[in-house]
Amino acid sequence: MNRKLYGKNIYEISRPGRVGYYLGGNGCEDVLSSMPAGLMRGEAPVLPEVDEPAVVRHYTNMSTNNFGVDTGFYPLGSCTMKYNPKINDEIASMPGFTQLHPLQPADTVQGALKAYYDLQTMLSEIGGMAEFTLNPYAGAHGELTGLMVIRRYHESRGDMNRTKVIVPDSAHGTNPASAAVAGLTVVEVGSLPDGTVDVEALRPLLDETVAAVMMTNPNTVGIFEHNIPAISGMVHECGALLYYDGANLNPMLGVARPGDMGFDVMHINLHKTFSTPHGGGGPGSGPVGVRAGLEEFLPNPRVVKRTVDDEDIYALDYGVEKPSMTLGRISSWLGNFTVELRALAYILSLGRDGLRMAGPLATLNANYIKESLRDVYKLPIDRVCKHEFVFDGLADKSTGVTTLHVAKRLLDHGFHAPTIYFPLLFHESLMIEPTETESKETLDEFIAAMREIAREAAETPDVVKEAPHLTPVRKPDDTAAALNPVVTFI
Ligand SMILES: *Cc1c(COP(=O)(O)O)cnc(C)c1O
């Protein structure tokens, strides 16, 4: 129900025969009369009959019932959307890009191919890799692609027994899932109390059956993995490859490069770090980079550049010359092209110096919140964090107020909840990532709200437990919603 339509839903204000549009004389009748009878519907759809302002208000009101990054602070750890400049949406909507047909001959889409090529070159520079493919549609899809590249690499050397992938217990859930989809067996390695991977536990797992070790750095608890050089040495010594999950690359941009740390294959989430707004499953893009020597295993088509008489010519390489090596297609065309355009616009507009500011600012903001709240929320890993960090719920657990309650109560204060109950390392994980673009005033308001909730938890815990009180929909029953979803409006 939409409260702003005077407490009624749009069907209740419907009156027979009322219309809010005029379509006279537009030729529709001719089209309808030439339509085969079998394709015509028997009865008119049951739609509300309302005036135009009611329709506009209905949709506009609905759009503000949801929480979004354009309506408030969104400190969702790990999967955060960072900075999404609106100008990039406009650039990605330019008809010269959106009206291309994917089957157009390459000589008619040189500009689009140049955009693809330039972005993959810039990502290679940022990641310290030899080449990137932009074809995968999301982070998880990038992981799958990267692991298939790794399998191809081992197979090309006749090394057929490498069927295991080692994944830290702090890893994002997509890491083990992608390894399983790639047909590999997942082996978990534990973390130390300081949040980093346990190198001594990793050592005995490394043998000639390991295809790859997947790492995230900074890891999903926001801690920099300082043992990467040692881990890289061990992994390569046993013949395996080192995979870098760069879904959230903002703390590293221009500061450090996975390629220089010894990573062989990596992916980046353009929809988190490089400015595509996303939610509810898309749109995404998960480019995959490889170090020198692995390029030929990348999926096709690859965009290649030739220079003829000082002119750059871009073409698509389908890998037909070395069919045994290539992975073939991983996606229908060249990936999610408009997401790629936003990333290119983002990189070009910020430039090297702008990109370099993201990491220090994201790190400063995260540490500022962490230090401002650590007396009232439990800080299980007490170290300088990078772009995000994890609390293990409230410091005082005696009130029965849980992380879920805190998250719901934050909605009453106008803030989106942080990521909750992930990572699985702690019972009451509350993972906060403020991002690089939030002002000190916003951070201070958030800190004040979190402190207020901690005070309420001690003094009036039921107010927190019954939250949210002010949202259009209060507390849905998640289990009932999953078992008995109501997916129609009436
Ligand atoms: C979001 C995320 C992924 C998966 O990316 P999707 O685009 O959601 O598939 C993988 N790893 C980490 C660390 C992430 O934050």
The ligand as an ORCA input file, in Angstrom:
! r2SCAN-3c Opt
* xyz 0 1
  C      31.319     -8.826     -4.580
  C      32.492     -9.714     -4.407
  C      32.670    -10.832     -5.240
  C      31.646    -11.287     -6.267
  O      31.289    -10.328     -7.215
  P      29.867    -10.401     -7.951
  O      29.945     -9.351     -9.002
  O      28.845    -10.123     -6.901
  O      29.724    -11.760     -8.545
  C      33.813    -11.581     -5.056
  N      34.713    -11.278     -4.104
  C      34.571    -10.214     -3.279
  C      35.611     -9.933     -2.251
  C      33.448     -9.398     -3.393
  O      33.295     -8.355     -2.574
*
